[in-house]
Amino acid sequence: MNGSPDSLTSPSDDGTLARLRLRLGQAAETEGLLDVAYTTVDSPVGPLLLAATPKGLVRVAFAVEGHDRVLETLAHRISPRVLRAPGRLDAAARELDEYFARRRQAFDLPLDLSLSGGFRQLVQRHLPEISYGQTRSYGQIAALVGNPKAVRAVGTACATNPLPLVVPCHRVLRADGTPGGYAGGPEAKLTLLNLEATR
Amino acid sequence: MSMPPFEIVVAQHGGTVLRVCRVLLGRQDAEDAWSETFLAALRAYPDLPGTANVEAWLVTIAHRKAIDVLRARRRQPVPVGEIPEAPTALGVPGASDGELWQAVAALPGKQRQAVAYHYVAGLPYADIAAITGGTADAARRAAADGLANLRKHYPGATTEGAP
């Protein structure tokens, strides 16, 4: 019962619906029905989609990946119970803000790595060991995970990293020092490398 | 078969369901019915067959939630959720004042439902019959009688909001 006198005299479906949708996200969280919560935030590398399951952050996506398509994939791979519910992403959004403001060098967030399996997940688990401002080659990461010949597979693991930025695949470069590919595009990768190089 | 994210369902049908709830219940109770409807829909969504008509499914849930609200209202010794007497514009398409709304509120339940489901949600009479019980012909008559009643009483009809 939120029928304030104001809403009676100047009704707006858009405003009402926005409020109801926010409330739905909160109720879904309370009822344990929010399998995937998401929000979008602005950043120096463009708008970012952040999505989380009850276990933790499950997806960070760049605009070039197509946020609608990413949400469809999450609905398909995890659960169709996907709602915009920024509350669950508050900590992730705050830590990313701090990272882009150069006030944070490592992320301290619960992660849900269930979108990756096997070797890819193994590689992604090890990527946070490359510290802020450092870089490694694909070959070095292959050696790090105990499979020095798996250079190409490391490249695939980086390319399919569901949690870019937070799992720092941007710190993995080609052996000749050129940046190599990136889900957010080569410019985004350079932006991040430059950001971390400036201290 | 891959289902769209539920957020898409809310975006596509949230407005229609809100207008249906308003016609069924009035403005005050409509928001709670909307919330109950979409929460129940979210719960059941993963099991919805890919071939289902999503809007008819949502209206069916809203229908049940509205009945719950009306029953609860009847049990309450002091009537609450009455239609405000001040003119209001309530998302009925084409309506910009409260008089049409008050005329809608004065309709008998079956006519109100038929008007909501046919003229607001755009459902065919066979679907409405499946929701309300009875036949498609009965649903058609209820919608036609409801519309005739509205035309007779609007504008200028003032009445209390109790269904």
Contacts between the chains, C-beta under 8 A, distances in Angstrom:
chain1	res1	chain2	res2	distance
A	1	B	28	6.1
A	1	B	31	7.7
A	1	B	32	7.0
A	1	B	81	8.0
A	2	B	31	6.4
A	3	B	27	6.2
A	3	B	28	4.8
A	3	B	31	7.7
A	3	B	84	7.8
A	8	B	27	7.1
A	8	B	84	5.9
A	8	B	86	6.6
A	8	B	88	5.1
A	9	B	86	7.4
A	9	B	88	7.3
A	11	B	27	7.8
A	11	B	88	6.7
A	11	B	89	5.4
A	11	B	90	6.6
A	11	B	91	7.0
A	13	B	15	5.8
A	13	B	18	6.7
A	13	B	19	8.0
A	13	B	91	5.2
A	16	B	18	6.8
A	16	B	31	7.1
A	17	B	14	5.2
A	17	B	15	6.2
A	17	B	18	6.4
A	20	B	14	7.1
A	20	B	18	7.2
A	20	B	31	6.2
A	20	B	34	5.6
A	20	B	35	6.3
A	20	B	38	7.9
A	21	B	10	5.9
A	21	B	14	6.7
A	23	B	35	6.0
A	24	B	10	6.9
A	24	B	35	6.2
A	24	B	38	5.2
A	24	B	39	6.6
A	24	B	42	7.6
A	27	B	35	6.4
A	27	B	39	5.4
A	28	B	39	6.7
A	28	B	42	5.7
A	31	B	39	6.6
A	31	B	43	7.6
A	33	B	39	7.2
A	33	B	42	5.1
A	33	B	43	5.7
A	36	B	5	7.6
A	38	B	7	7.8
A	71	B	5	4.7
A	71	B	7	7.1
A	71	B	8	8.0
A	72	B	2	7.0
A	72	B	4	6.8
A	72	B	5	6.6
A	74	B	5	7.0
A	75	B	2	6.9
A	75	B	3	5.9
A	75	B	4	6.4
A	75	B	5	4.3
A	75	B	6	7.8
A	76	B	2	4.4
A	76	B	3	7.7
A	79	B	46	6.4
A	80	B	3	4.0
A	80	B	4	7.1
A	80	B	5	6.3
A	80	B	6	5.9
A	80	B	45	5.7
A	80	B	46	5.6
A	81	B	6	5.5
A	81	B	42	5.8
A	81	B	45	6.2
A	81	B	46	6.6
A	82	B	5	3.5
A	82	B	6	5.5
A	82	B	7	5.6
A	83	B	5	7.8
A	83	B	6	5.8
A	83	B	7	5.2
A	83	B	10	7.3
A	83	B	42	7.4
A	84	B	7	5.4
